[in-house]
Amino acid sequence: MSKILDACCGSRMFWFDKQHEGVTYMDKRELSDVLCDGRTLEVKPDIIADFRDMPFQDESFYMVVFDPPHLLKAGDDSWLAKKYGKLDPDNWQGDIAKGFDECMRVLKPNGTLIFKWNEEQVKLGQVLKAISAKPLIGNKRSKTHWLVFMK
C-alpha cells in the first residue's frame, strides 16, 4: 500500500509528479475529453471510489490530500464540471463533512491531511463550519486555500 492518498485526484493538476509511486490516486469518475480550448482532460485514478465512502482500512495512510469538488453551479457537461467536479447543492455540507471524516479515518495517528478549497462559490468559513475542525496552518489571502490538519 502507498503512503499517500489523493482522495479526489481529478486530473492531478497540482502534482509535480503525476505518477508518483508513493501515491494512490482515487476519484469517483474516469474520463477523457477535449476541452473547449483544445487541451485534453484525463481523469484516470488508480481506484474508482467516492470520497464519502473509501475502500481502505482505518489508519492506512501517512498523508491524505483532499481536494473535493467546490462548485455548486456549473453545467453538467461544462468544462468546469469536468475539470473540478460538482457538489450537490442540497447536501454539500454533509458531503464535505463525510469526506473529511473519511480522510481522517484512513489517516494514521499523527498523519497529515492537506485540504485544498477554492471559494469561488462557497466561502472557506462555511466549509470549516461544516467539518467542525480547525486547521493548524494555511493561507488566508487568496481564493484557493491550502490548509493543513493533523490527526
Buried (B, 14 or more C-beta within 10 A) or exposed (E): EBBBBBBBBBBBEBBEEBEBEEBBBBBBEEEEEEEEEEEEBEBBBBBEBBBBEBEBEEBBBBBBBBBBBBBBEBEEEBBBBBBBBBBEEEEBBEBBBBBBEBBBBBBBEEBBBBBBBBBBBBEBEEBBEBBEBEBEEBEEEEEBBBBEBEB
